[in-house]
Every structure is written in C-alpha cells, then in structure tokens.
Amino acid sequence: MTPAQLSRTVLRTVRRVADDGVLGELSPGALEALTGPRERITVGRPPRPGCGDYATNAALRLAAVTGRPARSVAEVLRERLVREEGIAGVAVAGPGFLNITVAGAARADLVRALAAGDGESPVAERTDPARDVRNWAAATGEEPGPRHLEQREANPLFLVQYAHARARALLRGARGLGFGPEAGADGYAYDTPGEQALLGGLAEYERIAGLDDSGRLARHLEAVADALLGIHGSVLPAGERKPLAAHRARLALAQAAGTVLAGGLSRLGVTAPAHL
C-alpha cells in the first residue's frame, strides 16, 4: 500500500462518514474543501518511530468543520478505517491524530511496486565526478568543493552513491548464491525498526520527488541511503548459511531502495553507479 493509495482510502472513509450523517450534517462545500483536489487532509510519516506506518490529520480537519471533539471524530474514523483491506491497526494519538499500521502484505506490495520502479533510470559502470559534484552542489545550494569528492560517509554525495552501489552489489551477491529478491517471501512483514525506517523513507519518495524541491530531494536520498546501509548487513546469509525467506524479502527491500536512489540521483543529474 503506497501513501497515495492510503490517502485515497482515508478520503473515501471521510466522505462515507459525512454521507452517513454520523457527525451531523456537513455542507457539500465543507466536504469539498476537505476532500477535493486541494484537500487539507494529509497522510504522511508519523513524527516518531513506533507510532505506526502512517499518520493522518483527517479527524482534526473533520472536527473543525463539524464542531465535534477531535478525539470523538477520530474514534469514528478509526472504527471505519480498521475494517479496510490492507490496514492492520489504527490508533488515536494526541489531540486526534490517527496512526495507521498497514498489514504485512500491504508492505510487501509497496516493496514490489518500488522495486519495479523507474526502469529507465540509468545505472552507470563509472561515475562522472566533476558533473556529479556540480549538479549535487546545485541541488543543495552549496558551493562545489573538495569535500564532495571525499569517499567517506560524511560526504552526502558519496553516501547516496555508495548506498546505490551497495544495493546493486547485494543483488549480484545473491545471484552468486543462487537466489533472488521476493517481496514479502513467506509472509515476511518488514517489521524490524531498521526495515520500517527504510520502507517509510521509500514510501515518501514519490511525494517528495513531486515537490520540485531539489534540496529536499537530496536530503531525502541521504536518509534513504543511511537507512539502507543500516540493514544491508542482514540481507545476505552469513558464512555457509543457506538463504531463507527473510533474505529474499530483505533483498527485495534493498532492490527497491536501489531503484529509488537511482531515480532520485537521475532527477538531480547525478550518476547512479553500479560499482564504487
């Protein structure tokens, strides 16, 4: 389940609640303001880890136009949302935010969709350092300098390129061991903190890439790269161990991260290297 799909589910639920009259009469104009093309209801990452996969302000917005207490509105929406396919749980937080946890199968669907990604994003055997530094600096509003050429993780440009190269290396390594990526293999739910952090960053990519803010996109790619490097040591089996379903599932997550990083780097005019 992508953020866009969940957003449509939330908006559909808000419309149904309004149509049912559970919260009193709501004018068509007020409903359109909430759920129309310029809707004020948002779905995004929760502010803190461990608070579900997504958070929405739907109850707060609906409360503002109905005059009802936000937490009571949130409970109405929670009862409806938790019945939706792909949603495993919904919790009310704070003044009326809804924290939504998606089912493991929905996470696997997201990994699968992201791994397919943008097949046209070029993957290069070699980098173009001068061009890469120039375009990265332009994207982030920095002056190009020697630090952008330093091959260490403190250099954001290197970090993102290195993470992409590691994703490609993991796929090559898996092929050598005789297995490939399989999103959600045997019901794998991607529920470790590191996997959830990476999946959350990947889920936000499409929205951030559409903001036409190159600096924010570059920072987001940094976060994705950091999250990928945080789990990459668990993707391939250690020593003589045989690959398990978890390895196939994590490999698909790493493949999705590589696809997102390649797409983001391409948008910034920066090389996505296969080796580094």
Number of C-alpha atoms within 10 A of each C-alpha: 21 20 21 15 9 20 19 14 16 22 19 14 19 23 15 14 19 19 15 11 10 12 17 13 11 16 11 11 9 14 17 13 14 21 19 13 8 9 13 14 20 16 21 20 20 18 10 7 12 12 17 20 23 21 22 21 19 26 26 20 19 26 18 12 14 17 11 15 15 23 19 15 22 25 17 17 22 20 13 16 22 17 12 15 12 18 19 17 18 25 18 19 13 8 13 22 20 28 24 26 21 23 18 19 20 19 26 24 17 22 29 20 15 24 21 14 18 13 11 9 18 15 22 14 12 12 17 12 13 12 13 23 24 17 18 23 19 16 20 16 11 12 12 16 11 8 14 21 15 13 15 13 15 11 14 22 25 22 21 30 28 22 28 30 22 23 28 20 15 20 21 14 15 19 12 10 13 10 18 20 23 21 30 25 18 12 13 19 20 24 12 9 12 16 20 19 24 24 26 22 22 26 24 17 20 17 13 16 17 10 10 11 12 20 17 15 24 25 16 21 28 22 19 28 28 18 22 26 20 14 18 19 11 12 22 22 16 10 6 6 8 12 17 13 16 23 23 24 26 25 25 27 32 30 28 26 29 32 25 27 28 30 24 24 27 16 17 20 17 24 24 30 23 21 17 16
